[in-house]
Amino acid sequence: MKNILIVEDEILIQQSLKKLLERRGFFVEVSSSGKTAIEMILSKDYDRIVCDLMLQDISGFDVIEESKKKYNANQLSKKFIIMTAYNSPQVLSRANSYKCLLINKPFDDLEQAMRLMTE
């Protein structure tokens, strides 16, 4: 069973994703805070980390940067999926620099988003 961490400060989105993924048989933990997510990432192992870009305390990119204490660049690119409603050229460029998947919110195709999160 895959372990997934969802880092999302919008509780409705967070809980909806958690329920959808759990129904598919995944173990899911959540965090509303980027700083708490970093502590969780550094202390536990996750197969996939789905992280919102714009959190209330820090950015999703900050979470990825701090995760470099545990994972190398290749591991980060396989573990992290960035969710964002802000897909400016700067955001896309920075996401590409980490080689992470990027999912736009709101989801155009929920089924496709679920597949990406669980691959």
WOPE-V582043 format. One record per pair of residues at least 24 apart in sequence whose ideal C-beta (glycine too) atoms are under 8 Angstrom apart, sorted by sequence separation. I is the first residue (numbers start at 1). J is the second residue. D is the distance in Angstrom with one decimal. If there is no record, write none. Layout:
[[I & J & D] [I & J & D]]
//
This chain:
[[1 & 25 & 6.3] [2 & 26 & 5.2] [3 & 27 & 4.9] [4 & 28 & 5.0] [5 & 29 & 5.3] [6 & 30 & 4.8] [7 & 31 & 5.0] [8 & 32 & 7.1] [9 & 33 & 7.3] [32 & 56 & 7.6] [33 & 57 & 5.4] [34 & 58 & 3.9] [42 & 66 & 7.6] [60 & 84 & 7.5] [76 & 100 & 7.0] [1 & 26 & 6.4] [2 & 27 & 7.1] [3 & 28 & 7.9] [4 & 29 & 7.5] [5 & 30 & 7.4] [6 & 31 & 7.4] [34 & 59 & 7.0] [38 & 63 & 5.8] [41 & 66 & 7.6] [42 & 67 & 7.6] [73 & 98 & 7.6] [1 & 27 & 5.5] [3 & 29 & 7.4] [5 & 31 & 6.8] [34 & 60 & 7.0] [37 & 63 & 5.5] [41 & 67 & 5.2] [73 & 99 & 7.4] [7 & 34 & 6.5] [42 & 69 & 6.3] [34 & 62 & 6.0] [38 & 66 & 4.5] [42 & 70 & 5.5] [34 & 63 & 4.9] [38 & 67 & 7.0] [41 & 70 & 6.6] [51 & 80 & 6.1] [53 & 82 & 5.5] [7 & 37 & 4.2] [49 & 79 & 5.2] [50 & 80 & 8.0] [51 & 81 & 7.1] [52 & 82 & 7.9] [53 & 83 & 6.7] [54 & 84 & 6.8] [48 & 79 & 6.1] [49 & 80 & 5.1] [50 & 81 & 4.8] [51 & 82 & 5.9] [52 & 83 & 4.9] [53 & 84 & 3.8] [54 & 85 & 7.5] [5 & 37 & 6.7] [47 & 79 & 7.3] [49 & 81 & 7.2] [51 & 83 & 6.9] [52 & 84 & 7.0] [54 & 86 & 6.5] [17 & 50 & 7.0] [46 & 79 & 6.7] [48 & 81 & 6.7] [50 & 83 & 6.3] [53 & 86 & 6.4] [61 & 94 & 6.1] [64 & 98 & 5.7] [5 & 40 & 6.2] [81 & 116 & 6.3] [5 & 41 & 6.8] [64 & 100 & 7.2] [81 & 117 & 6.0] [61 & 98 & 7.8] [53 & 91 & 6.7] [5 & 44 & 8.0] [13 & 52 & 7.9] [3 & 44 & 7.6] [5 & 46 & 4.5] [3 & 45 & 6.8] [4 & 46 & 6.4] [7 & 49 & 6.8] [8 & 50 & 7.6] [10 & 52 & 7.4] [3 & 46 & 5.0] [4 & 47 & 6.6] [5 & 48 & 7.4] [7 & 50 & 7.0] [8 & 51 & 7.8] [9 & 52 & 6.5] [3 & 47 & 5.3] [4 & 48 & 4.7] [5 & 49 & 4.8] [6 & 50 & 5.0] [7 & 51 & 4.2] [8 & 52 & 4.6] [2 & 47 & 4.1] [3 & 48 & 7.8] [4 & 49 & 7.5] [5 & 50 & 7.1] [7 & 52 & 6.0] [2 & 48 & 6.4] [4 & 50 & 6.5] [5 & 51 & 8.0] [9 & 55 & 5.1] [9 & 56 & 4.9] [7 & 55 & 6.9] [7 & 60 & 6.9] [50 & 103 & 7.9] [52 & 105 & 7.9] [7 & 63 & 6.2] [50 & 117 & 5.4] [48 & 117 & 6.1] [48 & 118 & 7.0] [8 & 83 & 7.0] [20 & 110 & 7.8] [24 & 114 & 7.0] [13 & 105 & 7.4] [26 & 118 & 6.4] [21 & 114 & 7.3] [20 & 114 & 6.2] [24 & 118 & 6.5] [21 & 117 & 6.8] [21 & 118 & 7.0] [17 & 117 & 7.7] [4 & 117 & 6.8] [4 & 118 & 7.5] [2 & 118 & 6.6]]
//
